[in-house]
């Protein structure tokens, strides 16, 4: 352990931590949105399990980062899945939350977190893996894990903060769903199938796709939520 700390590339550690801080913002929103319907006592459990799962998932993804991003259509499928998650987050819950078993609720929240984090991590793991390349090959995984563990408190604190904002300002849920749509739009136009056919997207095209993704999620989500509320009112 002492040898690992002596040979660590602290510049790489700093880069990984900074990347994780940026990623933590996305993760905090997703975790908070997924846990917002849990009972107050269950929220911390959902945040902790969701964060642990997200960190473990990212470590696994980094090991296969280059292979994953070279699979045609994977980012397109991921973008569509992220759009669906964003729309689903805007849909009203059916029935009373008190009737939902605690364990089932936490598992549902964790499942949502892992699916969204898997999709959102496809772009980001390349950056982390690249930052770790300067380290000794035997220490690269340890370096990545160390950087990720440092970021855990940031993700947990961010998730707790977003949950408090959601309780006070429900409109935060809409912004969170729009963020997922924004990420999905950017992912879709950077899939290897599209970049090989049309070349790397310009900044204007990428931003336009991100805006379109955000608007699509919010527009479709609010439309479907309105129809569902109307049906519930007539029932």
Secondary structure, DSSP 8 states (H G I E B T S, - for coil): -HHHHHH--HHHHHHHHHHHHHHHHHHHHHHHHHHTTS-HHHHHHHHHHHHHHHHHHHHHHHHTHHHHHTSTTHHHHHHHHHHHHHHHHTS---S-GGGS-HHHHHHHHHHHHHHHHHHHHHHHHHHHHHHHTTS-GGGHHHHHHHHHHHHHHHHHHHHHHHHHHHHH-THHHHHHHHHHHHHHHHHHTTSHHHHHHH-S--HHHHHHHHHHHHHHHHHHHHHHHHHHHHHHHH-
